[in-house]
């Protein structure tokens, strides 16, 4: 995920709003929104893209979240905020929708080209601003990666001829579990369905990213990964026991893979698309939801009430959300933050370690805010995994650490069939390897396989 060097600004928001509803009074909440916004058209999360993008209100029934698809004026927003502060209101919170990003280890010029394609497709100016910010962040991250070569070089003392160093230090190599019968959702840039290492695997997929076709109709962007970030993360979490080319890099090699494309091929997406992906994963019965993505956040700001409640409701449904803490340690202003939504107390925040089991130079520490704590750490430097076109690549970031935890969570879920949601979280933290490092940086310690 990206390195956010500047405070969050107006350009980080889309102009739409996410609304949290009382889960027991969703009908009343929708009625309130309709009366406040003069809106009448409503779509649900799994309907056709045209309805999703054109309806005034989009409803996520399972999570109890709605999206106001069209901008409201200031007076209407004030009325909604007043309503949400009323203890009798079915509206619990309202927050502006923002852009989210993923890290991709490729040249920024490629993403500038992608943005140019989007411009010709008639996508909105607000959406293109997300591409612009994503490209800027990728440039910053490319510089960061060049400065971290020493972290990769330390891997020379590992023998990776058969299995990657990340799977060695987390004891995956010694585990008798495979993730069989466990559903793992990876919400990211999609997946390369042509990669030979995944031939014959059960893979369920859906795209939540849309674009306009030549007729002006909204259509889903293909789930096929044009970026590489999603394919890399899925490889670590659920790659094969015996890949077509050594070393082994995948953890839960018999887990059922659920691919939710919530980020474009340029590595950017919207809050609404991510919430829609979470809704889909929960409805699909996914035990683990891995999200190597994050949104910008200014130092000192609280976590999202909406994402925190979504995570709580997911846990209650038996789905554990695991997210990258962020690559913000080297911010120019010296103020570190954990990216949203990993800063939420009910989302497991993952930090990155290098080959010496030291904190990676980019990995965000806890920021001192409620919920802004690191929960656990995993390998995140020089991580070898699958990449599009049947290839492999080494990447680094808290994005790479997160699927290590997700894959190992699948092993624990297989080993403990009754342990789901918060109980699965407790298994991961209870069995972590303590490190001689500050909990501010690594939480409970290094994740370990059962």
ZAZA-225773 format. One record per residue (C-alpha): residue number from 1; residue in three letters; x, y, z. Coordinates in pm, whole numbers, padded with zeros to 5 digits. Example, Ala and Ser with C-alpha at 12.3 -4.5 7.8 and 13.67 -1.06 7.14 Angstrom:
<nodes>
(node 1, ALA, (01230, -00450, 00780));
(node 2, SER, (01367, -00106, 00714));
</nodes>
This chain:
<nodes>
(node 1, UNK, (00000, 00000, 00000));
(node 2, UNK, (00103, 00357, -00050));
(node 3, UNK, (00325, 00594, 00143));
(node 4, UNK, (00115, 00902, 00224));
(node 5, UNK, (00354, 01193, 00270));
(node 6, UNK, (00099, 01473, 00292));
(node 7, UNK, (-00207, 01538, 00512));
(node 8, UNK, (-00541, 01432, 00376));
(node 9, UNK, (-00695, 01698, 00151));
(node 10, UNK, (-01016, 01765, -00038));
(node 11, UNK, (-00877, 01577, -00338));
(node 12, UNK, (-00879, 01255, -00131));
(node 13, UNK, (-01261, 01259, -00131));
(node 14, UNK, (-01508, 01175, -00407));
(node 15, UNK, (-01805, 01397, -00317));
(node 16, UNK, (-02021, 01099, -00219));
(node 17, UNK, (-02104, 00993, 00139));
(node 18, UNK, (-02118, 00667, 00332));
(node 19, UNK, (-02395, 00639, 00591));
(node 20, UNK, (-02405, 00394, 00881));
(node 21, UNK, (-02750, 00271, 00981));
(node 22, UNK, (-02882, 00103, 01294));
(node 23, UNK, (-02874, -00260, 01180));
(node 24, UNK, (-03210, -00324, 01347));
(node 25, UNK, (-03376, -00018, 01189));
(node 26, UNK, (-03243, -00006, 00836));
(node 27, UNK, (-03584, 00070, 00688));
(node 28, UNK, (-03622, 00373, 00915));
(node 29, UNK, (-03273, 00489, 00822));
(node 30, UNK, (-03345, 00471, 00450));
(node 31, UNK, (-03669, 00661, 00504));
(node 32, UNK, (-03474, 00934, 00687));
(node 33, UNK, (-03223, 00959, 00404));
(node 34, UNK, (-03502, 00984, 00149));
(node 35, UNK, (-03672, 01263, 00341));
(node 36, UNK, (-03348, 01454, 00390));
(node 37, UNK, (-03215, 01422, 00037));
(node 38, UNK, (-03537, 01412, -00165));
(node 39, UNK, (-03408, 01082, -00303));
(node 40, UNK, (-03638, 00811, -00427));
(node 41, UNK, (-03427, 00563, -00627));
(node 42, UNK, (-03262, 00288, -00423));
(node 43, UNK, (-03033, 00005, -00532));
(node 44, UNK, (-02886, -00282, -00333));
(node 45, UNK, (-02518, -00374, -00333));
(node 46, UNK, (-02534, -00667, -00573));
(node 47, UNK, (-02745, -00509, -00846));
(node 48, UNK, (-02633, -00414, -01197));
(node 49, UNK, (-02359, -00149, -01231));
(node 50, UNK, (-02596, 00102, -01393));
(node 51, UNK, (-02830, 00085, -01093));
(node 52, UNK, (-02536, 00097, -00853));
(node 53, UNK, (-02401, 00416, -01010));
(node 54, UNK, (-02723, 00595, -01099));
(node 55, UNK, (-02944, 00528, -00797));
(node 56, UNK, (-02960, 00805, -00537));
(node 57, UNK, (-02905, 00560, -00251));
(node 58, UNK, (-02716, 00228, -00261));
(node 59, UNK, (-02784, -00007, 00029));
(node 60, UNK, (-02559, -00277, 00177));
(node 61, UNK, (-02812, -00480, 00372));
(node 62, UNK, (-02576, -00717, 00553));
(node 63, UNK, (-02342, -00447, 00683));
(node 64, UNK, (-02608, -00180, 00734));
(node 65, UNK, (-02430, 00082, 00525));
(node 66, UNK, (-02569, 00308, 00254));
(node 67, UNK, (-02400, 00528, -00005));
(node 68, UNK, (-02539, 00862, -00115));
(node 69, UNK, (-02442, 00834, -00479));
(node 70, UNK, (-02492, 01197, -00573));
(node 71, UNK, (-02342, 01494, -00389));
(node 72, UNK, (-02571, 01669, -00140));
(node 73, UNK, (-02558, 02039, -00062));
(node 74, UNK, (-02421, 02179, 00262));
(node 75, UNK, (-02761, 02235, 00420));
(node 76, UNK, (-02868, 01878, 00349));
(node 77, UNK, (-02542, 01746, 00492));
(node 78, UNK, (-02592, 01951, 00809));
(node 79, UNK, (-02943, 01811, 00842));
(node 80, UNK, (-02810, 01455, 00806));
(node 81, UNK, (-02540, 01519, 01067));
(node 82, UNK, (-02797, 01659, 01309));
(node 83, UNK, (-03015, 01356, 01251));
(node 84, UNK, (-02726, 01116, 01312));
(node 85, UNK, (-02651, 01279, 01650));
(node 86, UNK, (-03009, 01227, 01764));
(node 87, UNK, (-03031, 00920, 01989));
(node 88, UNK, (-03364, 00830, 01830));
(node 89, UNK, (-03224, 00841, 01478));
(node 90, UNK, (-03167, 00525, 01273));
(node 91, UNK, (-02871, 00705, 01113));
(node 92, UNK, (-02562, 00642, 01328));
(node 93, UNK, (-02288, 00817, 01129));
(node 94, UNK, (-02210, 00980, 00797));
(node 95, UNK, (-01863, 01014, 00645));
(node 96, UNK, (-01731, 01138, 00311));
(node 97, UNK, (-01620, 00868, 00069));
(node 98, UNK, (-01249, 00872, -00005));
(node 99, UNK, (-00997, 00709, -00236));
(node 100, UNK, (-00802, 00401, -00132));
(node 101, UNK, (-00475, 00278, -00280));
(node 102, UNK, (-00249, -00023, -00319));
(node 103, UNK, (00125, -00039, -00380));
(node 104, UNK, (00249, -00183, -00709));
(node 105, UNK, (00618, -00241, -00778));
(node 106, UNK, (00612, -00103, -01130));
(node 107, UNK, (00709, 00224, -01292));
(node 108, UNK, (00474, 00516, -01234));
(node 109, UNK, (00470, 00594, -01607));
(node 110, UNK, (00267, 00279, -01664));
(node 111, UNK, (-00005, 00415, -01438));
(node 112, UNK, (00000, 00751, -01607));
(node 113, UNK, (-00080, 00563, -01926));
(node 114, UNK, (-00362, 00383, -01751));
(node 115, UNK, (-00501, 00716, -01634));
(node 116, UNK, (-00492, 00843, -01993));
(node 117, UNK, (-00698, 00543, -02101));
(node 118, UNK, (-00950, 00625, -01828));
(node 119, UNK, (-00973, 00982, -01951));
(node 120, UNK, (-01070, 00865, -02297));
(node 121, UNK, (-01333, 00630, -02152));
(node 122, UNK, (-01538, 00914, -02008));
(node 123, UNK, (-01469, 00843, -01642));
(node 124, UNK, (-01545, 01127, -01400));
(node 125, UNK, (-01296, 01397, -01305));
(node 126, UNK, (-01328, 01294, -00940));
(node 127, UNK, (-01222, 00941, -01026));
(node 128, UNK, (-00925, 01066, -01226));
(node 129, UNK, (-00809, 01265, -00925));
(node 130, UNK, (-00773, 00931, -00752));
(node 131, UNK, (-00550, 00810, -01034));
(node 132, UNK, (-00343, 01127, -01013));
(node 133, UNK, (-00290, 01082, -00640));
(node 134, UNK, (-00217, 00714, -00687));
(node 135, UNK, (00054, 00790, -00942));
(node 136, UNK, (00208, 01051, -00712));
(node 137, UNK, (00217, 00802, -00427));
(node 138, UNK, (00368, 00534, -00650));
(node 139, UNK, (00650, 00771, -00743));
(node 140, UNK, (00721, 00832, -00373));
(node 141, UNK, (00713, 00459, -00309));
(node 142, UNK, (00954, 00383, -00595));
(node 143, UNK, (01208, 00615, -00433));
(node 144, UNK, (01145, 00442, -00100));
(node 145, UNK, (01210, 00101, -00252));
(node 146, UNK, (01538, 00214, -00407));
(node 147, UNK, (01657, 00324, -00063));
(node 148, UNK, (01570, -00010, 00094));
(node 149, UNK, (01798, -00239, -00108));
(node 150, UNK, (01993, -00324, 00208));
(node 151, UNK, (01678, -00476, 00356));
(node 152, UNK, (01647, -00709, 00059));
(node 153, UNK, (02019, -00794, 00055));
(node 154, UNK, (01995, -00932, 00409));
(node 155, UNK, (01789, -01218, 00267));
(node 156, UNK, (02110, -01368, 00128));
(node 157, UNK, (02153, -01569, 00447));
(node 158, UNK, (01828, -01758, 00383));
(node 159, UNK, (01820, -02063, 00160));
(node 160, UNK, (01514, -02001, -00055));
(node 161, UNK, (01575, -02282, -00300));
(node 162, UNK, (01267, -02468, -00172));
(node 163, UNK, (01060, -02222, 00031));
(node 164, UNK, (01058, -01847, 00081));
(node 165, UNK, (01210, -01686, 00388));
(node 166, UNK, (00870, -01556, 00497));
(node 167, UNK, (00725, -01906, 00512));
(node 168, UNK, (01035, -02027, 00696));
(node 169, UNK, (01024, -01775, 00982));
(node 170, UNK, (00648, -01818, 01027));
(node 171, UNK, (00685, -02200, 01043));
(node 172, UNK, (00454, -02259, 00749));
(node 173, UNK, (00704, -02516, 00622));
(node 174, UNK, (00640, -02729, 00932));
(node 175, UNK, (00261, -02697, 00943));
(node 176, UNK, (00043, -02995, 00854));
(node 177, UNK, (-00251, -02770, 00768));
(node 178, UNK, (-00343, -02646, 00421));
(node 179, UNK, (-00647, -02421, 00468));
(node 180, UNK, (-00874, -02691, 00326));
(node 181, UNK, (-01240, -02596, 00352));
(node 182, UNK, (-01159, -02235, 00443));
(node 183, UNK, (-01271, -01940, 00232));
(node 184, UNK, (-01019, -01656, 00197));
(node 185, UNK, (-01124, -01332, 00030));
(node 186, UNK, (-00855, -01100, -00105));
(node 187, UNK, (-00991, -00755, -00189));
(node 188, UNK, (-00740, -00595, -00422));
(node 189, UNK, (-00661, -00532, -00791));
(node 190, UNK, (-00789, -00871, -00905));
(node 191, UNK, (-00607, -01187, -01009));
(node 192, UNK, (-00422, -01338, -01305));
(node 193, UNK, (-00645, -01634, -01389));
(node 194, UNK, (-00392, -01757, -01644));
(node 195, UNK, (-00114, -01816, -01393));
(node 196, UNK, (-00014, -02184, -01422));
(node 197, UNK, (00037, -02222, -01048));
(node 198, UNK, (-00339, -02192, -00984));
(node 199, UNK, (-00466, -02432, -01249));
(node 200, UNK, (-00749, -02641, -01106));
(node 201, UNK, (-00798, -02428, -00794));
(node 202, UNK, (-01146, -02325, -00688));
(node 203, UNK, (-01160, -01950, -00743));
(node 204, UNK, (-01472, -01735, -00704));
(node 205, UNK, (-01446, -01378, -00829));
(node 206, UNK, (-01636, -01057, -00875));
(node 207, UNK, (-01546, -00707, -00984));
(node 208, UNK, (-01674, -00405, -00794));
(node 209, UNK, (-01491, -00152, -01012));
(node 210, UNK, (-01691, -00006, -01299));
(node 211, UNK, (-01636, 00204, -01609));
(node 212, UNK, (-01852, 00349, -01884));
(node 213, UNK, (-01861, 00172, -02219));
(node 214, UNK, (-01897, 00340, -02557));
(node 215, UNK, (-02273, 00375, -02506));
(node 216, UNK, (-02236, 00543, -02169));
(node 217, UNK, (-02351, 00236, -01978));
(node 218, UNK, (-02165, 00133, -01663));
(node 219, UNK, (-02002, -00210, -01687));
(node 220, UNK, (-01772, -00401, -01447));
(node 221, UNK, (-01399, -00382, -01512));
(node 222, UNK, (-01265, -00737, -01569));
(node 223, UNK, (-01133, -00910, -01257));
(node 224, UNK, (-00821, -01007, -01452));
(node 225, UNK, (-00531, -00832, -01278));
(node 226, UNK, (-00369, -00564, -01492));
(node 227, UNK, (-00159, -00442, -01201));
(node 228, UNK, (00001, -00739, -01026));
(node 229, UNK, (-00057, -00635, -00667));
(node 230, UNK, (-00361, -00858, -00617));
(node 231, UNK, (-00200, -01160, -00782));
(node 232, UNK, (00106, -01120, -00559));
(node 233, UNK, (-00104, -01098, -00240));
(node 234, UNK, (-00320, -01395, -00337));
(node 235, UNK, (-00005, -01593, -00411));
(node 236, UNK, (00131, -01540, -00061));
(node 237, UNK, (-00197, -01613, 00115));
(node 238, UNK, (-00316, -01905, -00096));
(node 239, UNK, (-00046, -02005, -00344));
(node 240, UNK, (00033, -02371, -00423));
(node 241, UNK, (00237, -02612, -00217));
(node 242, UNK, (00433, -02707, -00529));
(node 243, UNK, (00452, -02417, -00775));
(node 244, UNK, (00565, -02470, -01132));
(node 245, UNK, (00891, -02302, -01036));
(node 246, UNK, (01049, -02315, -00688));
(node 247, UNK, (01049, -02184, -00424));
(node 248, UNK, (00715, -02244, -00255));
(node 249, UNK, (00564, -01906, -00167));
(node 250, UNK, (00200, -01983, -00083));
(node 251, UNK, (00056, -02064, 00259));
(node 252, UNK, (-00305, -02192, 00252));
(node 253, UNK, (-00261, -02402, -00062));
(node 254, UNK, (-00599, -02574, -00040));
(node 255, UNK, (-00809, -02278, 00069));
(node 256, UNK, (-01095, -02159, -00148));
(node 257, UNK, (-00993, -01830, -00308));
(node 258, UNK, (-01240, -01541, -00335));
(node 259, UNK, (-01111, -01260, -00554));
(node 260, UNK, (-01283, -00925, -00509));
(node 261, UNK, (-01159, -00655, -00746));
(node 262, UNK, (-01207, -00335, -00546));
(node 263, UNK, (-00907, -00149, -00688));
(node 264, UNK, (-00850, -00055, -01050));
(node 265, UNK, (-00551, -00166, -01254));
(node 266, UNK, (-00395, 00165, -01151));
(node 267, UNK, (-00417, 00057, -00788));
(node 268, UNK, (-00688, 00300, -00675));
(node 269, UNK, (-01047, 00256, -00565));
(node 270, UNK, (-01332, 00405, -00367));
(node 271, UNK, (-01460, 00343, -00015));
(node 272, UNK, (-01793, 00234, -00156));
(node 273, UNK, (-01633, -00030, -00377));
(node 274, UNK, (-01439, -00168, -00081));
(node 275, UNK, (-01746, -00182, 00144));
(node 276, UNK, (-01929, -00357, -00138));
(node 277, UNK, (-01645, -00609, -00157));
(node 278, UNK, (-01662, -00671, 00218));
(node 279, UNK, (-02039, -00722, 00194));
(node 280, UNK, (-01985, -00977, -00084));
(node 281, UNK, (-01716, -01160, 00114));
(node 282, UNK, (-01930, -01176, 00429));
(node 283, UNK, (-02235, -01293, 00232));
(node 284, UNK, (-02015, -01557, 00066));
(node 285, UNK, (-01920, -01695, 00407));
(node 286, UNK, (-01553, -01601, 00382));
(node 287, UNK, (-01369, -01672, 00706));
(node 288, UNK, (-01084, -01431, 00631));
(node 289, UNK, (-01087, -01101, 00440));
(node 290, UNK, (-00742, -00976, 00343));
(node 291, UNK, (-00704, -00611, 00244));
(node 292, UNK, (-00359, -00481, 00145));
(node 293, UNK, (-00494, -00133, 00085));
(node 294, UNK, (-00549, 00191, 00268));
(node 295, UNK, (-00673, 00546, 00256));
(node 296, UNK, (-00491, 00864, 00353));
(node 297, UNK, (-00535, 00991, 00706));
(node 298, UNK, (-00412, 01306, 00879));
(node 299, UNK, (-00218, 01265, 01206));
(node 300, UNK, (-00437, 01293, 01516));
(node 301, UNK, (-00765, 01210, 01343));
(node 302, UNK, (-00986, 00930, 01478));
(node 303, UNK, (-01064, 00607, 01297));
(node 304, UNK, (-01371, 00571, 01077));
(node 305, UNK, (-01685, 00493, 01275));
(node 306, UNK, (-01831, 00331, 00967));
(node 307, UNK, (-01537, 00099, 00899));
(node 308, UNK, (-01512, 00009, 01267));
(node 309, UNK, (-01880, -00089, 01279));
(node 310, UNK, (-01847, -00277, 00949));
(node 311, UNK, (-01554, -00474, 01097));
(node 312, UNK, (-01752, -00546, 01416));
(node 313, UNK, (-02047, -00672, 01214));
(node 314, UNK, (-01814, -00883, 00999));
(node 315, UNK, (-01657, -01038, 01309));
(node 316, UNK, (-02003, -01116, 01443));
(node 317, UNK, (-02079, -01291, 01112));
(node 318, UNK, (-01758, -01496, 01144));
(node 319, UNK, (-01536, -01296, 00905));
(node 320, UNK, (-01200, -01162, 01025));
(node 321, UNK, (-01072, -00854, 00840));
(node 322, UNK, (-00692, -00825, 00819));
(node 323, UNK, (-00541, -00507, 00676));
(node 324, UNK, (-00202, -00351, 00604));
(node 325, UNK, (-00101, -00087, 00859));
(node 326, UNK, (00068, 00139, 00605));
(node 327, UNK, (00409, 00243, 00475));
(node 328, UNK, (00416, 00578, 00653));
(node 329, UNK, (00720, 00545, 00877));
(node 330, UNK, (00929, 00775, 00656));
(node 331, UNK, (00680, 01058, 00622));
(node 332, UNK, (00843, 01389, 00541));
(node 333, UNK, (00662, 01565, 00825));
(node 334, UNK, (00783, 01308, 01080));
(node 335, UNK, (00428, 01228, 01191));
(node 336, UNK, (00331, 00865, 01149));
(node 337, UNK, (-00019, 00729, 01106));
(node 338, UNK, (-00177, 00391, 01053));
(node 339, UNK, (-00378, 00402, 00732));
(node 340, UNK, (-00753, 00352, 00727));
(node 341, UNK, (-00913, 00101, 00780));
(node 342, UNK, (-00629, -00079, 00965));
(node 343, UNK, (-00654, 00192, 01233));
(node 344, UNK, (-00993, 00053, 01343));
(node 345, UNK, (-00986, -00151, 01667));
(node 346, UNK, (-01182, -00437, 01506));
(node 347, UNK, (-00952, -00465, 01202));
(node 348, UNK, (-00628, -00661, 01254));
(node 349, UNK, (-00344, -00420, 01165));
(node 350, UNK, (-00031, -00585, 01022));
(node 351, UNK, (00323, -00442, 01034));
(node 352, UNK, (00615, -00552, 00813));
(node 353, UNK, (00946, -00712, 00917));
(node 354, UNK, (01270, -00751, 00723));
(node 355, UNK, (01490, -01060, 00698));
(node 356, UNK, (01663, -00980, 01028));
(node 357, UNK, (01320, -00974, 01195));
(node 358, UNK, (01359, -00603, 01249));
(node 359, UNK, (01090, -00348, 01171));
(node 360, UNK, (01096, -00264, 00800));
(node 361, UNK, (01211, 00092, 00741));
(node 362, UNK, (00876, 00188, 00588));
(node 363, UNK, (00638, 00005, 00826));
(node 364, UNK, (00403, 00237, 01015));
(node 365, UNK, (00427, 00223, 01396));
(node 366, UNK, (00129, 00273, 01625));
(node 367, UNK, (00017, 00634, 01617));
(node 368, UNK, (-00106, 00673, 01975));
(node 369, UNK, (-00470, 00710, 01872));
(node 370, UNK, (-00742, 00481, 02003));
(node 371, UNK, (-00743, 00191, 01759));
(node 372, UNK, (-00418, 00309, 01604));
(node 373, UNK, (-00218, 00018, 01737));
(node 374, UNK, (-00024, -00248, 01550));
(node 375, UNK, (-00175, -00589, 01625));
(node 376, UNK, (00074, -00832, 01469));
(node 377, UNK, (00373, -00843, 01234));
(node 378, UNK, (00479, -01056, 00936));
(node 379, UNK, (00751, -01069, 00668));
(node 380, UNK, (00718, -00776, 00429));
(node 381, UNK, (01057, -00721, 00259));
(node 382, UNK, (01178, -00898, -00055));
(node 383, UNK, (00869, -01117, -00071));
(node 384, UNK, (00869, -01359, -00367));
(node 385, UNK, (00523, -01445, -00500));
(node 386, UNK, (00313, -01488, -00812));
(node 387, UNK, (00274, -01209, -01067));
(node 388, UNK, (00076, -01175, -01393));
(node 389, UNK, (00176, -01351, -01715));
(node 390, UNK, (00283, -01659, -01525));
(node 391, UNK, (00578, -01480, -01367));
(node 392, UNK, (00706, -01409, -01017));
(node 393, UNK, (00828, -01094, -00848));
(node 394, UNK, (00974, -00971, -00521));
(node 395, UNK, (00780, -00687, -00363));
(node 396, UNK, (00787, -00518, -00027));
(node 397, UNK, (00546, -00329, 00192));
(node 398, UNK, (00292, -00390, 00465));
(node 399, UNK, (00083, -00505, 00168));
(node 400, UNK, (00311, -00809, 00144));
(node 401, UNK, (00301, -00877, 00520));
(node 402, UNK, (-00080, -00882, 00533));
(node 403, UNK, (-00140, -01193, 00318));
(node 404, UNK, (00110, -01386, 00534));
(node 405, UNK, (-00125, -01329, 00828));
(node 406, UNK, (-00433, -01403, 00616));
(node 407, UNK, (-00293, -01734, 00490));
(node 408, UNK, (-00186, -01842, 00838));
(node 409, UNK, (-00530, -01743, 00971));
(node 410, UNK, (-00674, -01993, 00721));
(node 411, UNK, (-00452, -02266, 00869));
(node 412, UNK, (-00578, -02186, 01220));
(node 413, UNK, (-00937, -02181, 01092));
(node 414, UNK, (-00892, -02530, 00946));
(node 415, UNK, (-00729, -02658, 01264));
(node 416, UNK, (-01002, -02508, 01486));
(node 417, UNK, (-01339, -02544, 01307));
(node 418, UNK, (-01537, -02371, 01584));
(node 419, UNK, (-01306, -02069, 01611));
(node 420, UNK, (-01425, -01787, 01391));
(node 421, UNK, (-01424, -01407, 01396));
(node 422, UNK, (-01283, -01272, 01723));
(node 423, UNK, (-01187, -01622, 01840));
(node 424, UNK, (-00971, -01666, 01529));
(node 425, UNK, (-00810, -01328, 01599));
(node 426, UNK, (-00722, -01447, 01951));
(node 427, UNK, (-00562, -01764, 01814));
(node 428, UNK, (-00332, -01559, 01591));
(node 429, UNK, (-00220, -01325, 01866));
(node 430, UNK, (-00192, -01587, 02141));
(node 431, UNK, (00040, -01801, 01929));
(node 432, UNK, (00255, -01520, 01787));
(node 433, UNK, (00629, -01525, 01848));
(node 434, UNK, (00734, -01248, 02084));
(node 435, UNK, (01015, -01029, 01954));
(node 436, UNK, (01262, -00802, 02139));
(node 437, UNK, (01093, -00504, 01974));
(node 438, UNK, (00843, -00244, 02085));
(node 439, UNK, (00475, -00336, 02063));
(node 440, UNK, (00430, 00007, 01908));
(node 441, UNK, (00611, -00130, 01603));
(node 442, UNK, (00518, -00499, 01589));
(node 443, UNK, (00219, -00548, 01818));
(node 444, UNK, (00212, -00889, 01982));
(node 445, UNK, (00495, -01013, 01759));
(node 446, UNK, (00562, -01234, 01455));
(node 447, UNK, (00270, -01443, 01330));
(node 448, UNK, (00328, -01820, 01357));
(node 449, UNK, (00159, -02116, 01186));
(node 450, UNK, (-00020, -02389, 01378));
</nodes>
